[in-house]
Structures are given as structure tokens and as C-alpha cells.
Amino acid sequence: MSFWQRIKKNNFLVYFLVALIIFLLDFWVIFQPFKNAFGWMSRPFRGLVYQWGKKINPDQTPFSKKTTQLNQEKEALEKEVARLAGELAELQYLNDENERLKNLISFFPETINFLPTRIIGHSGDYLIIDRGEKDSVFVDQLLILDRHLVGQVVEVYKEEAKVIKLGSGLLELPVLIFSDQPECFNKPLSCQKGKGIMVGQTVEEILREEDVSVGDLVVLLNGPMGILVGKINQVKETPDEVFKQAQIEKLINPNRLVEAFLVFD
């Protein structure tokens, strides 16, 4: 078999020899003008290919434009939903405030007035409210929310007031203890089980013979009847003591409030 016949039978060898020849000729100076001429003639075609490539860029396809448009619409809808949620929360807040006012008005005598106030600061055992002398606020005035005691005014300034918080050891108030039965809530005197002095979260000076127990409710003795202070969760007594004590659980946390009502009776 001749040399050329062997080459024809071996296609790989043919391709290799052709590639080798082209590679070697590329270094021959005589072919340089042909290369330059080919590059000059193919320049417009390469420009067209480049422009065509830009047009089919994934970022510029109709599908991508549609996706971008949908993303923008989605973002706009999310902003609208957030705005509507904010409005709904504000309406809910106003509705809750109205309900609280209704509860206060319906529960207390008509002769008692209430002044809404915002809690603008906290400092240890004290709250700062945005009502003061200009609003006729006075020392010892009660601050409540939803029938629960929040605190008592101790200092009054022109546009602000300082309130000692419920639960502080600096706050001492006479209290009444009564049963937690539903029928007793609006008439605690008829369901009275004992009296005492509240200091912080402890009711002291409860007579031994008074049958107070865990679960009983505690209200203020002075001021508008029915202002809740807390619920008894523990009773402490010793055989040789004239008085016993009761620990109370606060039914409201003054540290988490942003508004309350001053009582004018």
C-alpha cells in the first residue's frame, strides 16, 4: 500500500498534517498581506456580528424586559400593601382607643372625667407624661388604663408630669381585697374579704382573721371605686403575727405602655 493510500485511510492523520501545514505557513512572511486583506474585508462582517450579539444579550431580550417590568410592578404592589397595612394598623389603634374610652365611661360614674395622655419617657420607678400644669394635672392624681392602675402623679411641671409606677417600692396606697367572682367586680364592697396597705407588689397589714386567698382581686380603697391594682398570687402568714401579707401580680405592665388616662373625680 502506497503512502497516499495509507493517508486516505487514516483521516486523523490527514487532519493533523493539514493543521500542521497551516500552522507553519502562518509564520511565513509571504502570507502576511493575505492575512491583512482578509482582516480588512471581514471587519464589516465582524461589526455586524457584534451588533447582533448585543441585540440578543439576555439582559435585552423581550423576555428579560418583561421580567423587569413584572419585578417593578411587584415592588410597587409591595409598597402599596405596606402602606395599606400601616393605615389599617392606625385605624385599629383608633378603634381600640375608642373602645377603651367607652369602657371607662360606662364603668365609672358620669361625674368622673378622664384626660388622655401619652407616656413620653421612662426613668427607673417613674414615667414621664405629656400633660402638666397647663392641663390642670395635680400631685397624687391617678393614671389608669382599662380600669387598671398605672401609677400616681408625684411631680407636675408646666407641660409634663412625673408619675411613680405601679409596683415601685416607693408607692404606698390603701387597698381593698375582694373575691374574683364576676358579680363582685362592680360592687367590691359587698364581696370584701380584707384591707391592707400596698407597698410595691406586697399588700401588708392584712388582719389574720380576714379570709384572703390566692386569686382574689385588689383595688384601690380611696378614689374612684373599681380601679384594679392586681391579683393575689401568694399569701404569707405566721402564727404569732397579728397581720399577714399577700404578694400581688400586676395585671398591667407600665413599662410597655405608650398611653394612659388621668382621672379627674
C-alpha positions as YAML, in Angstrom:
chain: A
units: angstrom
residues:
- id: 1
  name: MET
  ca: [0.00, 0.00, 0.00]
- id: 2
  name: SER
  ca: [1.39, 3.38, -1.04]
- id: 3
  name: PHE
  ca: [1.97, 6.34, 1.28]
- id: 4
  name: TRP
  ca: [-1.02, 8.35, -0.07]
- id: 5
  name: GLN
  ca: [-3.31, 5.37, 0.19]
- id: 6
  name: ARG
  ca: [-2.39, 4.98, 3.85]
- id: 7
  name: ILE
  ca: [-3.12, 8.68, 4.44]
- id: 8
  name: LYS
  ca: [-6.55, 8.45, 2.80]
- id: 9
  name: LYS
  ca: [-7.45, 5.56, 5.08]
- id: 10
  name: ASN
  ca: [-6.37, 7.47, 8.16]
- id: 11
  name: ASN
  ca: [-8.50, 10.65, 8.32]
- id: 12
  name: PHE
  ca: [-6.98, 11.75, 11.60]
- id: 13
  name: LEU
  ca: [-3.54, 11.80, 10.07]
- id: 14
  name: VAL
  ca: [-4.87, 13.91, 7.19]
- id: 15
  name: TYR
  ca: [-6.38, 16.50, 9.51]
- id: 16
  name: PHE
  ca: [-3.23, 16.64, 11.57]
- id: 17
  name: LEU
  ca: [-0.99, 17.21, 8.52]
- id: 18
  name: VAL
  ca: [-3.28, 19.95, 7.16]
- id: 19
  name: ALA
  ca: [-3.34, 21.74, 10.53]
- id: 20
  name: LEU
  ca: [0.45, 21.45, 10.84]
- id: 21
  name: ILE
  ca: [0.99, 22.92, 7.36]
- id: 22
  name: ILE
  ca: [-1.38, 25.85, 8.06]
- id: 23
  name: PHE
  ca: [0.35, 26.50, 11.36]
- id: 24
  name: LEU
  ca: [3.81, 26.58, 9.75]
- id: 25
  name: LEU
  ca: [2.68, 28.77, 6.87]
- id: 26
  name: ASP
  ca: [1.26, 31.28, 9.34]
- id: 27
  name: PHE
  ca: [4.80, 32.25, 10.24]
- id: 28
  name: TRP
  ca: [5.82, 32.74, 6.62]
- id: 29
  name: VAL
  ca: [6.11, 36.44, 5.70]
- id: 30
  name: ILE
  ca: [4.69, 35.97, 2.24]
- id: 31
  name: PHE
  ca: [1.22, 35.18, 3.70]
- id: 32
  name: GLN
  ca: [1.04, 38.34, 5.85]
- id: 33
  name: PRO
  ca: [-0.55, 40.58, 3.10]
- id: 34
  name: PHE
  ca: [-3.26, 37.95, 2.60]
- id: 35
  name: LYS
  ca: [-3.96, 37.89, 6.33]
- id: 36
  name: ASN
  ca: [-4.20, 41.68, 6.46]
- id: 37
  name: ALA
  ca: [-6.52, 41.77, 3.44]
- id: 38
  name: PHE
  ca: [-8.78, 39.12, 4.98]
- id: 39
  name: GLY
  ca: [-8.95, 41.04, 8.25]
- id: 40
  name: TRP
  ca: [-9.87, 44.28, 6.39]
- id: 41
  name: MET
  ca: [-12.58, 42.58, 4.32]
- id: 42
  name: SER
  ca: [-14.09, 40.80, 7.33]
- id: 43
  name: ARG
  ca: [-14.26, 43.92, 9.51]
- id: 44
  name: PRO
  ca: [-17.82, 44.94, 8.48]
- id: 45
  name: PHE
  ca: [-18.99, 41.40, 8.99]
- id: 46
  name: ARG
  ca: [-17.43, 41.28, 12.45]
- id: 47
  name: GLY
  ca: [-19.15, 44.58, 13.28]
- id: 48
  name: LEU
  ca: [-22.49, 43.14, 12.27]
- id: 49
  name: VAL
  ca: [-21.85, 40.04, 14.36]
- id: 50
  name: TYR
  ca: [-21.01, 42.23, 17.36]
- id: 51
  name: GLN
  ca: [-24.17, 44.31, 16.98]
- id: 52
  name: TRP
  ca: [-26.26, 41.19, 16.53]
- id: 53
  name: GLY
  ca: [-24.70, 39.72, 19.67]
- id: 54
  name: LYS
  ca: [-25.67, 42.82, 21.65]
- id: 55
  name: LYS
  ca: [-29.26, 42.57, 20.47]
- id: 56
  name: ILE
  ca: [-29.59, 39.00, 21.66]
- id: 57
  name: ASN
  ca: [-27.95, 39.76, 25.02]
- id: 58
  name: PRO
  ca: [-30.07, 38.11, 27.75]
- id: 59
  name: ASP
  ca: [-30.43, 41.45, 29.53]
- id: 60
  name: GLN
  ca: [-32.02, 42.99, 26.42]
- id: 61
  name: THR
  ca: [-34.35, 40.23, 25.28]
- id: 62
  name: PRO
  ca: [-38.12, 40.81, 25.30]
- id: 63
  name: PHE
  ca: [-38.42, 38.14, 27.97]
- id: 64
  name: SER
  ca: [-35.93, 39.98, 30.21]
- id: 65
  name: LYS
  ca: [-37.73, 43.27, 29.67]
- id: 66
  name: LYS
  ca: [-40.99, 41.63, 30.66]
- id: 67
  name: THR
  ca: [-39.34, 40.17, 33.75]
- id: 68
  name: THR
  ca: [-38.00, 43.60, 34.72]
- id: 69
  name: GLN
  ca: [-41.44, 45.13, 34.26]
- id: 70
  name: LEU
  ca: [-43.03, 42.42, 36.41]
- id: 71
  name: ASN
  ca: [-40.43, 42.98, 39.15]
- id: 72
  name: GLN
  ca: [-41.17, 46.70, 39.14]
- id: 73
  name: GLU
  ca: [-44.90, 46.04, 39.37]
- id: 74
  name: LYS
  ca: [-44.29, 43.59, 42.22]
- id: 75
  name: GLU
  ca: [-42.22, 46.17, 44.09]
- id: 76
  name: ALA
  ca: [-44.95, 48.79, 43.60]
- id: 77
  name: LEU
  ca: [-47.58, 46.36, 44.89]
- id: 78
  name: GLU
  ca: [-45.46, 45.52, 47.96]
- id: 79
  name: LYS
  ca: [-45.15, 49.23, 48.75]
- id: 80
  name: GLU
  ca: [-48.89, 49.67, 48.37]
- id: 81
  name: VAL
  ca: [-49.58, 46.68, 50.64]
- id: 82
  name: ALA
  ca: [-47.20, 48.12, 53.27]
- id: 83
  name: ARG
  ca: [-48.97, 51.50, 53.05]
- id: 84
  name: LEU
  ca: [-52.40, 49.90, 53.43]
- id: 85
  name: ALA
  ca: [-51.15, 47.78, 56.34]
- id: 86
  name: GLY
  ca: [-49.94, 50.96, 58.05]
- id: 87
  name: GLU
  ca: [-53.32, 52.62, 57.54]
- id: 88
  name: LEU
  ca: [-55.09, 49.51, 58.86]
- id: 89
  name: ALA
  ca: [-52.89, 49.48, 61.97]
- id: 90
  name: GLU
  ca: [-53.65, 53.15, 62.57]
- id: 91
  name: LEU
  ca: [-57.39, 52.53, 62.19]
- id: 92
  name: GLN
  ca: [-57.15, 49.57, 64.57]
- id: 93
  name: TYR
  ca: [-55.30, 51.74, 67.07]
- id: 94
  name: LEU
  ca: [-58.03, 54.41, 66.88]
- id: 95
  name: ASN
  ca: [-60.74, 51.77, 67.23]
- id: 96
  name: ASP
  ca: [-59.04, 50.26, 70.28]
- id: 97
  name: GLU
  ca: [-58.70, 53.71, 71.82]
- id: 98
  name: ASN
  ca: [-62.40, 54.37, 71.28]
- id: 99
  name: GLU
  ca: [-63.27, 51.05, 72.88]
- id: 100
  name: ARG
  ca: [-61.13, 51.88, 75.90]
- id: 101
  name: LEU
  ca: [-62.84, 55.24, 76.26]
- id: 102
  name: LYS
  ca: [-66.25, 53.57, 76.03]
- id: 103
  name: ASN
  ca: [-65.27, 51.06, 78.72]
- id: 104
  name: LEU
  ca: [-64.05, 53.81, 81.01]
- id: 105
  name: ILE
  ca: [-67.11, 55.94, 80.54]
- id: 106
  name: SER
  ca: [-69.54, 53.05, 81.02]
- id: 107
  name: PHE
  ca: [-67.76, 51.66, 84.09]
- id: 108
  name: PHE
  ca: [-67.13, 54.78, 86.17]
- id: 109
  name: PRO
  ca: [-69.74, 57.30, 87.36]
- id: 110
  name: GLU
  ca: [-70.62, 60.11, 84.96]
- id: 111
  name: THR
  ca: [-69.15, 62.65, 87.38]
- id: 112
  name: ILE
  ca: [-65.64, 61.32, 86.71]
- id: 113
  name: ASN
  ca: [-63.67, 62.77, 83.79]
- id: 114
  name: PHE
  ca: [-60.61, 61.42, 82.02]
- id: 115
  name: LEU
  ca: [-57.77, 63.12, 80.20]
- id: 116
  name: PRO
  ca: [-55.88, 61.03, 77.62]
- id: 117
  name: THR
  ca: [-52.12, 61.34, 77.87]
- id: 118
  name: ARG
  ca: [-49.06, 59.91, 76.18]
- id: 119
  name: ILE
  ca: [-46.15, 58.35, 78.04]
- id: 120
  name: ILE
  ca: [-43.06, 60.05, 76.64]
- id: 121
  name: GLY
  ca: [-40.34, 58.70, 78.92]
- id: 122
  name: HIS
  ca: [-39.25, 56.10, 81.46]
- id: 123
  name: SER
  ca: [-36.78, 56.61, 84.30]
- id: 124
  name: GLY
  ca: [-36.42, 53.83, 86.86]
- id: 125
  name: ASP
  ca: [-39.54, 53.85, 89.05]
- id: 126
  name: TYR
  ca: [-41.04, 56.77, 87.14]
- id: 127
  name: LEU
  ca: [-42.90, 57.61, 83.96]
- id: 128
  name: ILE
  ca: [-42.97, 60.98, 82.21]
- id: 129
  name: ILE
  ca: [-46.27, 62.03, 80.63]
- id: 130
  name: ASP
  ca: [-47.04, 64.87, 78.21]
- id: 131
  name: ARG
  ca: [-49.56, 66.63, 80.49]
- id: 132
  name: GLY
  ca: [-48.74, 69.25, 83.10]
- id: 133
  name: GLU
  ca: [-49.91, 72.43, 84.83]
- id: 134
  name: LYS
  ca: [-51.47, 73.74, 81.61]
- id: 135
  name: ASP
  ca: [-53.78, 70.69, 81.68]
- id: 136
  name: SER
  ca: [-54.67, 71.09, 85.40]
- id: 137
  name: VAL
  ca: [-52.67, 68.00, 86.39]
- id: 138
  name: PHE
  ca: [-52.06, 67.75, 90.17]
- id: 139
  name: VAL
  ca: [-49.95, 65.73, 92.61]
- id: 140
  name: ASP
  ca: [-51.48, 62.38, 93.76]
- id: 141
  name: GLN
  ca: [-53.63, 62.23, 90.63]
- id: 142
  name: LEU
  ca: [-54.16, 58.67, 89.38]
- id: 143
  name: LEU
  ca: [-53.02, 57.41, 85.99]
- id: 144
  name: ILE
  ca: [-55.01, 54.43, 84.70]
- id: 145
  name: LEU
  ca: [-55.61, 52.33, 81.59]
- id: 146
  name: ASP
  ca: [-58.55, 49.97, 81.02]
- id: 147
  name: ARG
  ca: [-59.61, 50.12, 84.72]
- id: 148
  name: HIS
  ca: [-56.05, 49.24, 85.82]
- id: 149
  name: LEU
  ca: [-53.83, 51.49, 87.90]
- id: 150
  name: VAL
  ca: [-50.68, 52.59, 86.07]
- id: 151
  name: GLY
  ca: [-49.28, 54.96, 88.67]
- id: 152
  name: GLN
  ca: [-49.71, 58.18, 90.64]
- id: 153
  name: VAL
  ca: [-48.52, 61.70, 89.84]
- id: 154
  name: VAL
  ca: [-45.74, 62.90, 92.18]
- id: 155
  name: GLU
  ca: [-44.39, 66.00, 90.40]
- id: 156
  name: VAL
  ca: [-46.03, 68.45, 87.99]
- id: 157
  name: TYR
  ca: [-44.27, 70.77, 85.54]
- id: 158
  name: LYS
  ca: [-45.65, 73.25, 83.02]
- id: 159
  name: GLU
  ca: [-46.11, 70.80, 80.15]
- id: 160
  name: GLU
  ca: [-45.13, 67.45, 81.70]
- id: 161
  name: ALA
  ca: [-45.63, 65.41, 84.84]
- id: 162
  name: LYS
  ca: [-43.74, 62.71, 86.70]
- id: 163
  name: VAL
  ca: [-45.61, 59.55, 87.68]
- id: 164
  name: ILE
  ca: [-44.46, 56.87, 90.09]
- id: 165
  name: LYS
  ca: [-45.17, 53.46, 88.59]
- id: 166
  name: LEU
  ca: [-47.32, 50.69, 89.98]
- id: 167
  name: GLY
  ca: [-45.04, 48.10, 91.57]
- id: 168
  name: SER
  ca: [-42.47, 50.58, 92.84]
- id: 169
  name: GLY
  ca: [-41.48, 50.21, 96.50]
- id: 170
  name: LEU
  ca: [-41.89, 53.96, 96.81]
- id: 171
  name: LEU
  ca: [-45.64, 53.76, 96.10]
- id: 172
  name: GLU
  ca: [-47.88, 53.12, 99.14]
- id: 173
  name: LEU
  ca: [-51.65, 53.01, 98.74]
- id: 174
  name: PRO
  ca: [-54.55, 51.65, 100.85]
- id: 175
  name: VAL
  ca: [-56.29, 48.81, 99.03]
- id: 176
  name: LEU
  ca: [-59.36, 46.61, 99.26]
- id: 177
  name: ILE
  ca: [-59.31, 42.84, 98.67]
- id: 178
  name: PHE
  ca: [-62.40, 41.14, 97.28]
- id: 179
  name: SER
  ca: [-63.46, 37.89, 95.60]
- id: 180
  name: ASP
  ca: [-62.79, 37.40, 91.91]
- id: 181
  name: GLN
  ca: [-66.37, 36.29, 91.22]
- id: 182
  name: PRO
  ca: [-67.88, 38.14, 88.21]
- id: 183
  name: GLU
  ca: [-70.81, 39.51, 90.23]
- id: 184
  name: CYS
  ca: [-68.38, 41.12, 92.69]
- id: 185
  name: PHE
  ca: [-66.47, 43.25, 90.23]
- id: 186
  name: ASN
  ca: [-68.95, 46.14, 90.03]
- id: 187
  name: LYS
  ca: [-69.68, 46.06, 93.78]
- id: 188
  name: PRO
  ca: [-66.45, 45.00, 95.55]
- id: 189
  name: LEU
  ca: [-67.59, 46.35, 98.94]
- id: 190
  name: SER
  ca: [-70.29, 43.68, 99.07]
- id: 191
  name: CYS
  ca: [-67.69, 40.98, 98.39]
- id: 192
  name: GLN
  ca: [-64.97, 42.42, 100.57]
- id: 193
  name: LYS
  ca: [-62.52, 39.93, 102.09]
- id: 194
  name: GLY
  ca: [-59.92, 42.27, 103.58]
- id: 195
  name: LYS
  ca: [-57.98, 45.51, 103.56]
- id: 196
  name: GLY
  ca: [-54.33, 46.43, 103.60]
- id: 197
  name: ILE
  ca: [-51.57, 48.78, 102.50]
- id: 198
  name: MET
  ca: [-49.92, 48.10, 99.17]
- id: 199
  name: VAL
  ca: [-46.15, 48.71, 99.13]
- id: 200
  name: GLY
  ca: [-44.55, 47.80, 95.83]
- id: 201
  name: GLN
  ca: [-46.11, 44.43, 94.97]
- id: 202
  name: THR
  ca: [-46.90, 43.42, 98.56]
- id: 203
  name: VAL
  ca: [-50.11, 44.05, 100.47]
- id: 204
  name: GLU
  ca: [-49.23, 44.48, 104.14]
- id: 205
  name: GLU
  ca: [-51.23, 44.85, 107.37]
- id: 206
  name: ILE
  ca: [-53.93, 42.33, 106.44]
- id: 207
  name: LEU
  ca: [-55.65, 41.10, 109.60]
- id: 208
  name: ARG
  ca: [-55.09, 37.40, 110.30]
- id: 209
  name: GLU
  ca: [-58.80, 36.69, 110.55]
- id: 210
  name: GLU
  ca: [-59.52, 38.10, 107.10]
- id: 211
  name: ASP
  ca: [-60.02, 35.21, 104.67]
- id: 212
  name: VAL
  ca: [-57.95, 36.38, 101.71]
- id: 213
  name: SER
  ca: [-56.71, 33.76, 99.26]
- id: 214
  name: VAL
  ca: [-54.84, 33.29, 96.00]
- id: 215
  name: GLY
  ca: [-56.84, 34.63, 93.07]
- id: 216
  name: ASP
  ca: [-58.54, 37.43, 94.99]
- id: 217
  name: LEU
  ca: [-58.52, 40.84, 93.30]
- id: 218
  name: VAL
  ca: [-57.05, 44.02, 94.76]
- id: 219
  name: VAL
  ca: [-58.49, 47.51, 94.08]
- id: 220
  name: LEU
  ca: [-57.77, 50.98, 95.37]
- id: 221
  name: LEU
  ca: [-59.61, 51.84, 98.57]
- id: 222
  name: ASN
  ca: [-59.53, 55.60, 98.01]
- id: 223
  name: GLY
  ca: [-60.54, 57.33, 94.79]
- id: 224
  name: PRO
  ca: [-62.97, 56.01, 92.18]
- id: 225
  name: MET
  ca: [-64.19, 52.57, 93.15]
- id: 226
  name: GLY
  ca: [-63.10, 49.71, 90.90]
- id: 227
  name: ILE
  ca: [-59.56, 50.70, 89.86]
- id: 228
  name: LEU
  ca: [-57.70, 47.40, 89.77]
- id: 229
  name: VAL
  ca: [-54.22, 47.08, 91.24]
- id: 230
  name: GLY
  ca: [-53.57, 43.36, 90.77]
- id: 231
  name: LYS
  ca: [-54.38, 39.80, 91.73]
- id: 232
  name: ILE
  ca: [-53.10, 37.91, 94.78]
- id: 233
  name: ASN
  ca: [-50.75, 35.06, 93.86]
- id: 234
  name: GLN
  ca: [-49.37, 34.24, 97.32]
- id: 235
  name: VAL
  ca: [-50.44, 34.69, 100.97]
- id: 236
  name: LYS
  ca: [-47.86, 34.75, 103.78]
- id: 237
  name: GLU
  ca: [-48.73, 34.41, 107.48]
- id: 238
  name: THR
  ca: [-47.11, 33.26, 110.71]
- id: 239
  name: PRO
  ca: [-48.95, 32.07, 113.86]
- id: 240
  name: ASP
  ca: [-47.50, 34.72, 116.18]
- id: 241
  name: GLU
  ca: [-48.14, 37.69, 113.89]
- id: 242
  name: VAL
  ca: [-51.19, 39.96, 114.09]
- id: 243
  name: PHE
  ca: [-51.02, 40.74, 110.36]
- id: 244
  name: LYS
  ca: [-50.32, 38.71, 107.28]
- id: 245
  name: GLN
  ca: [-49.07, 39.68, 103.83]
- id: 246
  name: ALA
  ca: [-50.06, 38.92, 100.27]
- id: 247
  name: GLN
  ca: [-47.99, 39.13, 97.12]
- id: 248
  name: ILE
  ca: [-49.81, 40.55, 94.13]
- id: 249
  name: GLU
  ca: [-49.39, 40.01, 90.42]
- id: 250
  name: LYS
  ca: [-49.70, 43.17, 88.32]
- id: 251
  name: LEU
  ca: [-52.37, 42.96, 85.65]
- id: 252
  name: ILE
  ca: [-50.69, 45.61, 83.52]
- id: 253
  name: ASN
  ca: [-47.04, 46.40, 82.78]
- id: 254
  name: PRO
  ca: [-46.38, 50.18, 82.92]
- id: 255
  name: ASN
  ca: [-43.06, 49.76, 81.11]
- id: 256
  name: ARG
  ca: [-44.82, 48.68, 77.90]
- id: 257
  name: LEU
  ca: [-47.41, 51.44, 77.72]
- id: 258
  name: VAL
  ca: [-47.43, 54.41, 75.37]
- id: 259
  name: GLU
  ca: [-50.69, 56.00, 76.53]
- id: 260
  name: ALA
  ca: [-52.95, 56.17, 79.57]
- id: 261
  name: PHE
  ca: [-55.67, 58.34, 81.20]
- id: 262
  name: LEU
  ca: [-55.52, 60.82, 84.06]
- id: 263
  name: VAL
  ca: [-58.52, 60.64, 86.42]
- id: 264
  name: PHE
  ca: [-60.43, 63.79, 87.42]
- id: 265
  name: ASP
  ca: [-63.01, 62.99, 90.11]
...
